[in-house]
Amino acid sequence: MTQFEDRIRRMAREAMAEIGRDESEIDDIVEPPGADYCVISFTDPEIKPIEVSKPLGAGESQEQDELRRALQYRFGT
């Protein structure tokens, strides 16, 4: 597991709690070999995966905000 993948896992769990969702709805978070992004997949096959790009100098709080917005959009909350 890469540092980026580990950070996205942690931030995704936190963001799910912030939007009132159970983190167990996340099936997996993977950074494909050689990729510059992570893919968050969900246990519900109706919910499409989210790709999270590696930041280009963004701070962690900005990354967290973007991840939270992406999850809110995906879950319609």
MMTF fields as JSON, N, C-alpha, C and O atoms, coordinates in Angstrom:
{
  "mmtfVersion": "1.0.0",
  "mmtfProducer": "UNKNOWN",
  "numBonds": 307,
  "numAtoms": 308,
  "numGroups": 77,
  "numChains": 1,
  "numModels": 1,
  "chainsPerModel": [1],
  "groupsPerChain": [77],
  "chainIdList": ["A"],
  "bondAtomList": [4, 2, 8, 6, 12, 10, 16, 14, 20, 18, 24, 22, 28, 26, 32, 30, 36, 34, 40, 38, 44, 42, 48, 46, 52, 50, 56, 54, 60, 58, 64, 62, 68, 66, 72, 70, 76, 74, 80, 78, 84, 82, 88, 86, 92, 90, 96, 94, 100, 98, 104, 102, 108, 106, 112, 110, 116, 114, 120, 118, 124, 122, 128, 126, 132, 130, 136, 134, 140, 138, 144, 142, 148, 146, 152, 150, 156, 154, 160, 158, 164, 162, 168, 166, 172, 170, 176, 174, 180, 178, 184, 182, 188, 186, 192, 190, 196, 194, 200, 198, 204, 202, 208, 206, 212, 210, 216, 214, 220, 218, 224, 222, 228, 226, 232, 230, 236, 234, 240, 238, 244, 242, 248, 246, 252, 250, 256, 254, 260, 258, 264, 262, 268, 266, 272, 270, 276, 274, 280, 278, 284, 282, 288, 286, 292, 290, 296, 294, 300, 298, 304, 302],
  "bondOrderList": [1, 1, 1, 1, 1, 1, 1, 1, 1, 1, 1, 1, 1, 1, 1, 1, 1, 1, 1, 1, 1, 1, 1, 1, 1, 1, 1, 1, 1, 1, 1, 1, 1, 1, 1, 1, 1, 1, 1, 1, 1, 1, 1, 1, 1, 1, 1, 1, 1, 1, 1, 1, 1, 1, 1, 1, 1, 1, 1, 1, 1, 1, 1, 1, 1, 1, 1, 1, 1, 1, 1, 1, 1, 1, 1, 1],
  "groupList": [{"groupName": "MET", "atomNameList": ["N", "CA", "C", "O"], "elementList": ["N", "C", "C", "O"], "formalChargeList": [0, 0, 0, 0], "bondAtomList": [1, 0, 2, 1, 3, 2], "bondOrderList": [1, 1, 2], "singleLetterCode": "M", "chemCompType": "L-PEPTIDE LINKING"}, {"groupName": "THR", "atomNameList": ["N", "CA", "C", "O"], "elementList": ["N", "C", "C", "O"], "formalChargeList": [0, 0, 0, 0], "bondAtomList": [1, 0, 2, 1, 3, 2], "bondOrderList": [1, 1, 2], "singleLetterCode": "T", "chemCompType": "L-PEPTIDE LINKING"}, {"groupName": "GLN", "atomNameList": ["N", "CA", "C", "O"], "elementList": ["N", "C", "C", "O"], "formalChargeList": [0, 0, 0, 0], "bondAtomList": [1, 0, 2, 1, 3, 2], "bondOrderList": [1, 1, 2], "singleLetterCode": "Q", "chemCompType": "L-PEPTIDE LINKING"}, {"groupName": "PHE", "atomNameList": ["N", "CA", "C", "O"], "elementList": ["N", "C", "C", "O"], "formalChargeList": [0, 0, 0, 0], "bondAtomList": [1, 0, 2, 1, 3, 2], "bondOrderList": [1, 1, 2], "singleLetterCode": "F", "chemCompType": "L-PEPTIDE LINKING"}, {"groupName": "GLU", "atomNameList": ["N", "CA", "C", "O"], "elementList": ["N", "C", "C", "O"], "formalChargeList": [0, 0, 0, 0], "bondAtomList": [1, 0, 2, 1, 3, 2], "bondOrderList": [1, 1, 2], "singleLetterCode": "E", "chemCompType": "L-PEPTIDE LINKING"}, {"groupName": "ASP", "atomNameList": ["N", "CA", "C", "O"], "elementList": ["N", "C", "C", "O"], "formalChargeList": [0, 0, 0, 0], "bondAtomList": [1, 0, 2, 1, 3, 2], "bondOrderList": [1, 1, 2], "singleLetterCode": "D", "chemCompType": "L-PEPTIDE LINKING"}, {"groupName": "ARG", "atomNameList": ["N", "CA", "C", "O"], "elementList": ["N", "C", "C", "O"], "formalChargeList": [0, 0, 0, 0], "bondAtomList": [1, 0, 2, 1, 3, 2], "bondOrderList": [1, 1, 2], "singleLetterCode": "R", "chemCompType": "L-PEPTIDE LINKING"}, {"groupName": "ILE", "atomNameList": ["N", "CA", "C", "O"], "elementList": ["N", "C", "C", "O"], "formalChargeList": [0, 0, 0, 0], "bondAtomList": [1, 0, 2, 1, 3, 2], "bondOrderList": [1, 1, 2], "singleLetterCode": "I", "chemCompType": "L-PEPTIDE LINKING"}, {"groupName": "ALA", "atomNameList": ["N", "CA", "C", "O"], "elementList": ["N", "C", "C", "O"], "formalChargeList": [0, 0, 0, 0], "bondAtomList": [1, 0, 2, 1, 3, 2], "bondOrderList": [1, 1, 2], "singleLetterCode": "A", "chemCompType": "L-PEPTIDE LINKING"}, {"groupName": "GLY", "atomNameList": ["N", "CA", "C", "O"], "elementList": ["N", "C", "C", "O"], "formalChargeList": [0, 0, 0, 0], "bondAtomList": [1, 0, 2, 1, 3, 2], "bondOrderList": [1, 1, 2], "singleLetterCode": "G", "chemCompType": "PEPTIDE LINKING"}, {"groupName": "SER", "atomNameList": ["N", "CA", "C", "O"], "elementList": ["N", "C", "C", "O"], "formalChargeList": [0, 0, 0, 0], "bondAtomList": [1, 0, 2, 1, 3, 2], "bondOrderList": [1, 1, 2], "singleLetterCode": "S", "chemCompType": "L-PEPTIDE LINKING"}, {"groupName": "VAL", "atomNameList": ["N", "CA", "C", "O"], "elementList": ["N", "C", "C", "O"], "formalChargeList": [0, 0, 0, 0], "bondAtomList": [1, 0, 2, 1, 3, 2], "bondOrderList": [1, 1, 2], "singleLetterCode": "V", "chemCompType": "L-PEPTIDE LINKING"}, {"groupName": "PRO", "atomNameList": ["N", "CA", "C", "O"], "elementList": ["N", "C", "C", "O"], "formalChargeList": [0, 0, 0, 0], "bondAtomList": [1, 0, 2, 1, 3, 2], "bondOrderList": [1, 1, 2], "singleLetterCode": "P", "chemCompType": "L-PEPTIDE LINKING"}, {"groupName": "TYR", "atomNameList": ["N", "CA", "C", "O"], "elementList": ["N", "C", "C", "O"], "formalChargeList": [0, 0, 0, 0], "bondAtomList": [1, 0, 2, 1, 3, 2], "bondOrderList": [1, 1, 2], "singleLetterCode": "Y", "chemCompType": "L-PEPTIDE LINKING"}, {"groupName": "CYS", "atomNameList": ["N", "CA", "C", "O"], "elementList": ["N", "C", "C", "O"], "formalChargeList": [0, 0, 0, 0], "bondAtomList": [1, 0, 2, 1, 3, 2], "bondOrderList": [1, 1, 2], "singleLetterCode": "C", "chemCompType": "L-PEPTIDE LINKING"}, {"groupName": "LYS", "atomNameList": ["N", "CA", "C", "O"], "elementList": ["N", "C", "C", "O"], "formalChargeList": [0, 0, 0, 0], "bondAtomList": [1, 0, 2, 1, 3, 2], "bondOrderList": [1, 1, 2], "singleLetterCode": "K", "chemCompType": "L-PEPTIDE LINKING"}, {"groupName": "LEU", "atomNameList": ["N", "CA", "C", "O"], "elementList": ["N", "C", "C", "O"], "formalChargeList": [0, 0, 0, 0], "bondAtomList": [1, 0, 2, 1, 3, 2], "bondOrderList": [1, 1, 2], "singleLetterCode": "L", "chemCompType": "L-PEPTIDE LINKING"}],
  "groupTypeList": [0, 1, 2, 3, 4, 5, 6, 7, 6, 6, 0, 8, 6, 4, 8, 0, 8, 4, 7, 9, 6, 5, 4, 10, 4, 7, 5, 5, 7, 11, 4, 12, 12, 9, 8, 5, 13, 14, 11, 7, 10, 3, 1, 5, 12, 4, 7, 15, 12, 7, 4, 11, 10, 15, 12, 16, 9, 8, 9, 4, 10, 2, 4, 2, 5, 4, 16, 6, 6, 8, 16, 2, 13, 6, 3, 9, 1],
  "groupIdList": [1, 2, 3, 4, 5, 6, 7, 8, 9, 10, 11, 12, 13, 14, 15, 16, 17, 18, 19, 20, 21, 22, 23, 24, 25, 26, 27, 28, 29, 30, 31, 32, 33, 34, 35, 36, 37, 38, 39, 40, 41, 42, 43, 44, 45, 46, 47, 48, 49, 50, 51, 52, 53, 54, 55, 56, 57, 58, 59, 60, 61, 62, 63, 64, 65, 66, 67, 68, 69, 70, 71, 72, 73, 74, 75, 76, 77],
  "secStructList": [7, 7, 2, 2, 2, 2, 2, 2, 2, 2, 2, 2, 2, 2, 2, 2, 2, 2, 6, 6, 7, 7, 4, 4, 4, 3, 3, 3, 3, 3, 7, 7, 6, 6, 7, 1, 3, 3, 3, 3, 3, 3, 1, 1, 6, 6, 1, 7, 7, 3, 3, 3, 3, 7, 7, 1, 1, 7, 7, 2, 2, 2, 2, 2, 2, 2, 2, 2, 2, 2, 2, 2, 2, 2, 2, 6, 7],
  "xCoordList": [0.844, 0.0, 0.892, 1.84, 0.572, 1.354, 0.887, -0.183, 1.691, 1.306, 0.049, -0.826, -0.041, -1.221, -2.471, -3.499, -2.375, -3.505, -3.92, -5.111, -2.956, -3.237, -3.939, -4.893, -3.464, -4.076, -5.513, -6.394, -5.754, -7.111, -8.027, -9.183, -7.536, -8.341, -8.783, -9.956, -7.829, -8.145, -9.132, -10.113, -8.869, -9.734, -11.125, -12.114, -11.219, -12.524, -13.355, -14.557, -12.729, -13.452, -13.972, -15.12, -13.123, -13.525, -14.652, -15.615, -14.53, -15.545, -16.878, -17.929, -16.852, -18.103, -18.812, -20.03, -18.065, -18.663, -19.231, -20.309, -18.515, -18.962, -20.27, -21.074, -20.487, -21.727, -22.812, -23.869, -22.542, -23.554, -23.712, -24.772, -22.673, -22.698, -21.782, -20.863, -22.049, -21.252, -20.033, -20.163, -18.854, -17.637, -17.618, -16.853, -18.449, -18.497, -19.11, -19.058, -19.691, -20.218, -19.094, -19.321, -17.871, -16.706, -16.211, -15.918, -16.122, -15.646, -14.13, -13.532, -13.501, -12.046, -11.545, -12.28, -10.289, -9.601, -8.257, -7.447, -8.032, -6.844, -6.174, -6.838, -4.841, -4.073, -3.475, -2.544, -4.002, -3.465, -1.972, -1.502, -1.226, 0.222, 0.526, -0.013, 1.399, 1.819, 0.818, 1.074, -0.31, -1.34, -1.052, -0.294, -1.682, -1.574, -2.932, -3.287, -3.681, -4.995, -5.341, -4.72, -6.344, -6.906, -8.347, -9.012, -8.817, -10.21, -10.897, -10.456, -11.994, -12.811, -14.009, -14.804, -14.142, -15.311, -16.202, -15.753, -17.468, -18.475, -19.124, -19.11, -19.692, -20.314, -21.587, -21.936, -22.285, -23.504, -23.098, -22.495, -23.414, -22.99, -23.663, -23.219, -24.712, -25.387, -24.617, -24.849, -23.704, -22.921, -21.604, -20.794, -21.418, -20.224, -18.981, -19.061, -17.838, -16.572, -16.201, -16.674, -15.353, -14.837, -13.325, -12.645, -12.805, -11.36, -10.889, -11.45, -9.865, -9.298, -7.879, -7.015, -7.639, -6.316, -5.337, -5.714, -4.072, -3.025, -3.025, -3.214, -2.815, -2.866, -1.654, -0.56, -1.896, -0.8, -0.489, -0.716, 0.028, 0.4, -0.72, -0.535, -1.875, -2.988, -2.692, -2.036, -3.182, -3.032, -4.028, -4.981, -3.798, -4.667, -6.101, -7.042, -6.282, -7.656, -8.408, -9.607, -7.716, -8.359, -8.692, -9.765, -7.784, -8.061, -9.285, -10.144, -9.359, -10.479, -11.789, -12.793, -11.79, -12.997, -13.44, -14.626, -12.494, -12.824, -13.367, -14.314, -12.774, -13.237, -14.641, -15.495, -14.879, -16.203, -17.256, -18.338, -16.935, -17.882, -18.162, -19.305, -17.133, -17.318, -18.231, -19.097, -18.028, -18.886, -20.313, -21.262, -20.474, -21.814, -22.539, -23.719, -21.832, -22.423, -22.811, -23.905, -21.905, -22.151, -23.35, -24.137, -23.491, -24.581, -25.81, -26.833, -25.724, -26.871, -27.258, -28.437, -26.251, -26.555, -26.149, -26.327],
  "yCoordList": [-1.172, 0.0, 1.239, 1.34, 2.173, 3.404, 4.404, 4.243, 5.426, 6.476, 7.19, 7.514, 7.436, 8.104, 7.257, 7.766, 5.973, 5.063, 5.018, 5.033, 4.964, 4.941, 6.229, 6.187, 7.374, 8.658, 8.739, 9.232, 8.262, 8.287, 7.371, 7.719, 6.212, 5.317, 6.025, 5.983, 6.673, 7.373, 8.508, 8.648, 9.317, 10.461, 10.013, 10.665, 8.924, 8.428, 7.96, 8.222, 7.27, 6.85, 8.064, 8.083, 9.074, 10.291, 11.01, 11.464, 11.109, 11.806, 11.075, 11.713, 9.755, 8.985, 9.273, 9.445, 9.326, 9.632, 11.047, 11.281, 11.991, 13.383, 13.557, 14.428, 12.731, 12.871, 11.912, 11.789, 11.234, 10.384, 9.02, 8.403, 8.544, 7.227, 6.285, 6.715, 4.988, 3.967, 3.654, 3.397, 3.677, 3.408, 2.005, 1.738, 1.098, -0.262, -0.283, -1.307, 0.843, 0.932, 1.013, 0.804, 1.317, 1.322, -0.114, -0.765, -0.593, -1.957, -2.008, -2.838, -1.11, -1.136, 0.215, 0.973, 0.498, 1.681, 1.198, 0.649, 1.409, 0.867, 1.934, 2.688, 1.983, 2.787, 1.818, 1.081, 1.814, 0.886, 1.118, 2.251, 0.064, 0.204, 1.244, 1.19, 2.185, 3.212, 4.345, 5.272, 4.284, 5.315, 6.51, 6.416, 7.634, 8.82, 9.147, 10.312, 8.09, 8.226, 6.966, 5.918, 7.079, 5.926, 5.75, 6.713, 4.526, 4.228, 3.741, 2.786, 4.424, 4.017, 3.276, 3.847, 1.999, 1.227, 0.965, 0.993, 0.713, 0.587, -0.791, -1.477, -1.192, -2.506, -2.597, -3.677, -1.483, -1.45, -1.313, -0.307, -2.3, -2.227, -1.096, -0.759, -0.516, 0.609, 1.918, 2.872, 1.965, 3.176, 3.072, 2.176, 4.002, 3.982, 4.339, 5.116, 3.776, 4.092, 5.573, 6.252, 6.036, 7.402, 7.318, 6.554, 8.109, 8.223, 9.487, 10.565, 9.348, 10.473, 10.676, 9.822, 11.811, 12.112, 12.5, 13.039, 12.214, 12.674, 14.197, 14.8, 14.808, 16.277, 16.905, 16.341, 18.075, 18.845, 20.009, 21.17, 19.685, 20.705, 21.134, 22.044, 20.489, 20.837, 20.349, 19.326, 21.093, 20.674, 19.574, 19.345, 18.898, 17.779, 18.234, 17.503, 19.425, 19.887, 20.105, 19.838, 20.585, 20.758, 19.396, 19.22, 18.436, 17.081, 16.501, 15.891, 16.695, 16.179, 16.805, 16.106, 18.114, 18.796, 18.235, 17.982, 18.041, 17.52, 16.097, 15.746, 15.285, 13.911, 13.895, 13.121, 14.745, 14.834, 15.24, 14.654, 16.242, 16.682, 15.566, 15.382, 14.82, 13.716, 12.636, 12.097, 12.329, 11.335, 11.84, 11.082, 13.111, 13.675, 13.599, 13.253, 13.923, 13.863, 12.426, 12.175, 11.494, 10.093, 9.53, 8.767, 9.908, 9.388, 10.289, 9.935, 11.446, 12.339, 12.952, 13.192, 13.21, 13.805, 15.256, 15.917],
  "zCoordList": [0.0, 0.0, 0.0, 0.779, -0.882, -0.966, 0.094, 0.682, 0.329, 1.279, 0.806, 1.609, -0.497, -1.057, -0.821, -0.376, -1.119, -0.929, 0.549, 0.86, 1.44, 2.868, 3.304, 4.08, 2.801, 3.146, 2.633, 3.337, 1.417, 0.859, 1.661, 1.901, 2.079, 2.926, 4.205, 4.578, 4.868, 6.111, 5.874, 6.604, 4.851, 4.582, 4.134, 4.47, 3.387, 2.943, 4.132, 4.188, 5.083, 6.296, 7.06, 7.502, 7.21, 7.916, 7.18, 7.799, 5.869, 5.073, 5.104, 5.157, 5.072, 5.146, 6.465, 6.488, 7.55, 8.862, 8.862, 9.408, 8.256, 8.22, 7.453, 7.785, 6.428, 5.65, 6.142, 5.523, 7.257, 7.867, 7.224, 7.328, 6.564, 5.925, 6.688, 7.385, 6.545, 7.21, 6.342, 5.145, 6.953, 6.177, 5.59, 4.663, 6.113, 5.564, 4.159, 3.478, 3.725, 2.361, 1.338, 0.146, 1.799, 0.914, 0.799, 1.802, -0.424, -0.656, -0.65, 0.036, -1.423, -1.523, -2.017, -2.65, -1.719, -2.224, -2.747, -2.001, -4.038, -4.692, -5.547, -6.258, -5.465, -6.4, -7.42, -7.099, -8.648, -9.648, -9.863, -9.758, -10.162, -10.377, -11.459, -12.564, -11.112, -12.057, -12.245, -13.014, -11.56, -11.719, -10.812, -9.846, -11.153, -10.303, -9.682, -9.503, -9.358, -8.738, -7.96, -8.143, -7.086, -6.378, -6.831, -7.211, -6.786, -7.114, -5.842, -5.203, -5.489, -4.349, -4.91, -5.656, -4.554, -4.999, -3.79, -2.644, -4.076, -3.031, -3.052, -4.075, -1.915, -1.807, -2.631, -3.108, -2.808, -3.627, -5.088, -5.462, -5.925, -7.332, -8.115, -9.212, -7.571, -8.224, -8.061, -8.804, -7.096, -6.847, -7.613, -7.377, -8.524, -9.368, -8.557, -7.605, -8.929, -8.249, -8.422, -9.333, -7.529, -7.588, -7.786, -7.101, -8.726, -8.907, -8.205, -8.404, -7.39, -6.648, -7.152, -6.955, -7.806, -8.358, -7.269, -6.228, -7.533, -6.619, -6.657, -7.713, -5.507, -5.45, -6.134, -6.171, -6.664, -7.255, -6.322, -6.661, -5.152, -4.194, -3.255, -2.447, -3.353, -2.467, -1.056, -0.858, -0.093, 1.297, 1.62, 0.876, 2.736, 3.1, 3.354, 3.043, 3.912, 4.167, 2.859, 2.782, 1.835, 0.527, -0.075, -0.651, 0.053, -0.435, 0.269, -0.368, 1.592, 2.383, 1.913, 1.777, 1.664, 1.183, -0.162, -0.373, -1.065, -2.395, -2.304, -3.008, -1.446, -1.272, -0.671, -1.104, 0.319, 0.94, -0.096, -0.149, -0.917, -1.96, -2.955, -3.374, -3.338, -4.276, -3.684, -4.374, -2.404, -1.748, -1.594, -1.792, -1.244, -1.128, -2.471, -2.528, -3.537, -4.87, -5.225, -5.731, -4.954, -5.301, -4.544, -5.104, -3.265, -2.452, -2.45, -1.863, -3.097, -3.174, -1.842, -1.581, -0.989, 0.326, 0.368, 1.391]
}
